[in-house]
Amino acid sequence: MKNIVVLISGRGSNMISIAQACLSQCWPARIAAVISNRPQAAGLAAARALGLPVEVEDSAGRTDREAYDADLARRIDAHSPDLVLLAGYMRILTPAFVDRFAGRLLNIHPSLLPSFPGLDTHRRALEAGVKVHGATVHLVTAELDSGPILAQAAVPVMPGDDEDALSARVLEAEHAIYPMAVRWMIDERVEVRGRTVRLRDPGPGETGLLLPRSERA
Ligand code: GRF
């Protein structure tokens, strides 16, 4: 059994989608801990309801980022993690933290990277007038939202979309690609060469690209 640690800051819907896939698809893995930096994160209650072990490493007032990340890393290490998943974890990580978990640290970002790294991706996509938007699962490297890309999901931007409508469409796609990419990592099918990710023995449709329903073969 591989150990997965999930870091959250908020509602935790990606954490839930991964936990559900892990259970329903009988992954050879378990979620060893869901750790939040915010004690009030709604995702903590959701994780408890799923029977997952939860922990809090409160970041309020922790201005020394190195010291905070070292405490967080110790907490994570206690679970001997094979994978550490950022799922709406809203703190920028220190290089030492990223180094420590290099190659087993994943993030989901709500845009088609390298477009719109950082915050407010849906608002910025609407302002830019793009016709396609989406989400990206990537390995985390020291540079923000720039690591090798495992999977992307594209969604259309529809006339009349506001941030809520667009983010809901993207979130549904996130819930499809994040568990898929995590499963590839669990099964050790991911090969990284520089910035490029290759999937070992890809099956039909395992391209790492998820298109809107109407566009799928
Ligand atoms: C998602 O949009 C994710 O891409 C971004 O933060 C949001 C977290 O949502 N990093 P949730 O907490 O998983 O519901």
Residues whose N, C-alpha, C, O or C-beta is under 5 A from the ligand:
A	BS01	GRF	G10 R11 G12 S13 N14 M15 A87 G88 I108 H109 P110
